[in-house]
Amino acid sequence: GGDYYMAGYYLGQFAQRFASSPKAEDALFLSAMCSVANSPESSLDQNETDLAINDLQQFIYRFPNSRLIDSCNRIMDRLRFKLELKEFNAVKVYSRTSGYRAAVSSALTFMEDYPMSVFKEEVSFILVTNSYLLSKNSVAKKKRQRIAETFERYNTFVAEFPESKYLNLLSNYYSQLEDLKAEIEKGENEKYN
């Protein structure tokens, strides 16, 4: 790791100091590659990955006509996917360990950050499931609203993934919530009559 930091630093310095040198472009690219080499696997802290993406963007900004632009874009896609994978795994962990509200909120954040994600179906499933569990386990005054939100999320899921392997399970949740909603409404009617 340390060797890449030093090499990246010196290459970056060279590119700055000899900005007009024909070698400046290669030096800056190699400096960015050192940052890429420092980017850890997706389970670890991703500060280095953010830095590497930033260095590649700086390179593209400085040398927009470089023959290396395609490489930079491909590498940035790979680095961004690593960030996406880390977030996806975090959503799964929240779903297993942190309570329904945290799981719902991490799933919503993920879908905002990565609307085109390959993990979208999986995350949507986690969202609907935890939304259902949250509805069931809510205090009475929050149940109605949470059931309504779950119905909405369920309908979005069905529209987006009509062939999903999760549909049976989710439609089972849906009908359980319909029963729960009917009970709540019955109870309210009895109160007011």
LOKOL-394733 format. One record per residue (C-alpha): x, z, y. Coordinates in pm, 1 decimal, decimal comma. Each point is the difference from the previous one (the first is absolute). Layout:
<atoms>
u:w:v
X:Z:Y $
...
</atoms>
This chain:
<atoms>
u:w:v
0,0:0,0:0,0 $
264,4:109,5:253,0 $
194,8:-324,2:-33,8 $
-304,1:-198,7:106,5 $
-48,9:221,4:305,6 $
358,4:-58,8:113,1 $
-3,5:-370,7:-77,4 $
-335,5:-41,1:174,1 $
129,7:186,1:301,5 $
318,2:-208,4:33,4 $
-181,0:-329,1:-57,0 $
-259,3:97,3:261,3 $
278,9:94,5:243,6 $
172,3:-334,6:-60,8 $
-323,4:-190,0:68,0 $
-37,9:187,8:328,9 $
360,4:-20,1:114,1 $
52,7:-365,2:-87,6 $
-353,0:-113,8:79,6 $
108,4:-359,0:67,7 $
208,8:-27,1:-316,0 $
-134,9:-243,4:-259,1 $
48,5:287,0:-246,1 $
-234,3:232,5:192,7 $
-304,1:-135,0:-184,5 $
148,5:62,2:-345,2 $
125,2:342,2:107,7 $
-341,8:106,7:123,9 $
-167,6:-133,9:-313,7 $
245,6:186,6:-223,9 $
-51,1:311,6:209,0 $
-375,9:-27,8:-66,9 $
76,0:-54,1:-371,8 $
189,0:330,1:-0,6 $
-315,7:167,9:132,6 $
-199,3:-172,0:-273,9 $
246,3:130,0:-260,0 $
-62,7:353,5:131,1 $
-376,6:-27,8:-46,9 $
-86,1:233,1:-290,8 $
-254,1:-41,5:-279,8 $
-361,4:33,7:108,0 $
-42,9:360,3:-114,8 $
255,7:127,7:252,9 $
-13,3:44,8:376,6 $
-27,1:-345,0:157,9 $
175,6:50,8:337,2 $
280,2:-228,3:-116,3 $
-251,7:-268,7:-91,4 $
-153,0:14,6:347,8 $
349,7:-32,2:147,4 $
78,7:-298,5:-221,2 $
-321,3:-177,5:104,3 $
87,5:73,1:360,9 $
353,9:-141,5:-42,6 $
-137,2:-317,6:-157,3 $
-248,5:-39,3:286,5 $
286,8:41,1:248,7 $
191,8:-273,1:-180,8 $
-299,6:-237,4:11,3 $
-47,7:76,6:369,4 $
363,9:-68,9:77,6 $
40,3:-310,7:-222,4 $
-349,0:-155,6:-19,3 $
141,5:-331,9:-127,2 $
229,0:148,8:-261,8 $
18,2:-154,2:-346,1 $
-44,3:357,4:-123,1 $
-350,4:55,7:145,1 $
-174,3:-80,8:-330,6 $
220,3:249,4:-181,8 $
-77,0:261,6:264,8 $
-374,3:-54,0:-35,6 $
15,0:18,8:-379,0 $
203,4:319,8:12,1 $
-236,0:152,3:258,8 $
-296,5:-78,4:-225,9 $
176,1:178,5:-285,2 $
75,4:302,8:219,9 $
-356,4:14,5:130,9 $
-128,4:-13,8:-355,1 $
217,5:301,8:-78,1 $
-169,9:190,0:284,7 $
-339,1:-112,4:-128,2 $
82,9:116,7:-353,0 $
108,3:340,0:131,4 $
-330,4:36,8:188,5 $
-198,7:-113,8:-303,9 $
168,7:261,6:-216,9 $
-73,6:262,3:266,4 $
-370,2:-91,2:-12,2 $
4,6:47,2:-378,8 $
169,2:338,4:34,3 $
-253,7:113,2:261,2 $
-276,4:-107,2:-233,8 $
145,0:211,3:-280,9 $
104,0:308,6:191,8 $
-118,9:47,1:353,8 $
-374,0:15,4:7,9 $
-257,1:-266,7:63,8 $
22,3:-9,4:377,5 $
374,1:-63,4:5,6 $
-39,3:-270,5:-265,1 $
-278,0:-171,9:197,0 $
198,3:10,3:320,8 $
326,1:-124,7:-157,0 $
-188,5:-286,7:-169,2 $
-162,8:-100,7:331,0 $
336,0:9,9:178,6 $
161,5:-210,4:-272,2 $
-271,9:-264,7:27,0 $
43,6:-12,1:376,3 $
378,5:-36,3:-29,4 $
-1,7:-249,6:-289,9 $
-325,8:-198,1:14,9 $
139,1:-274,7:-228,1 $
162,1:234,2:-251,5 $
22,6:-83,1:-369,8 $
-103,1:363,8:-52,2 $
-321,9:-37,2:196,3 $
-238,2:19,2:-295,6 $
172,8:306,8:-138,4 $
-1,6:173,8:339,2 $
-364,9:-95,2:60,3 $
-85,8:150,1:-337,2 $
181,1:321,8:96,0 $
-190,4:-2,0:330,4 $
-345,6:-35,0:-157,4 $
75,4:252,1:-276,0 $
125,1:267,9:238,6 $
-279,9:-75,9:243,3 $
-245,6:61,6:-284,6 $
171,2:325,8:-99,7 $
12,4:112,3:363,0 $
-373,7:-67,0:36,6 $
-82,9:199,2:-312,7 $
215,4:294,3:101,8 $
-94,5:17,1:366,2 $
-193,4:272,3:174,8 $
-368,1:-84,5:29,1 $
6,2:-108,5:364,4 $
276,7:-256,7:-62,4 $
-137,6:-140,4:-325,6 $
-239,6:-257,8:145,9 $
255,5:-162,7:227,0 $
265,7:-6,1:-272,6 $
-239,6:-153,0:-250,2 $
-83,4:-271,8:254,7 $
372,9:-67,7:54,6 $
56,0:-19,8:-374,5 $
-285,8:-249,0:-42,8 $
155,3:-213,6:273,2 $
346,3:14,5:-161,2 $
-150,5:-78,3:-338,3 $
-180,9:-306,5:136,3 $
321,7:-122,9:164,2 $
181,7:44,8:-330,2 $
-262,0:-196,7:-195,4 $
7,4:-280,7:258,4 $
379,6:-22,8:-6,3 $
59,1:50,6:-372,3 $
-308,6:-130,3:-183,6 $
199,5:-37,2:-324,7 $
172,1:338,8:16,1 $
56,8:201,1:-316,1 $
-102,9:306,2:203,6 $
-355,4:-115,9:73,9 $
-168,9:185,5:-288,9 $
157,0:329,5:91,4 $
-74,6:-40,7:370,7 $
-362,4:-103,6:-55,1 $
-39,2:313,3:-210,3 $
126,5:204,2:299,9 $
-240,3:-191,3:221,5 $
-305,1:86,8:-205,8 $
105,3:366,4:-19,5 $
13,1:6,8:380,1 $
-340,7:-167,4:20,6 $
-139,5:285,3:-209,0 $
176,9:254,5:218,5 $
-136,4:-164,3:315,4 $
-353,6:3,9:-143,1 $
37,3:372,9:-80,2 $
119,4:75,4:353,0 $
-292,3:-191,9:150,8 $
-247,6:170,5:-231,5 $
140,7:339,4:101,3 $
-28,1:-87,7:367,1 $
-358,2:-117,5:-36,7 $
-95,4:323,6:-173,3 $
159,0:195,1:286,8 $
-210,1:-174,6:261,1 $
-333,6:-10,9:-186,2 $
</atoms>
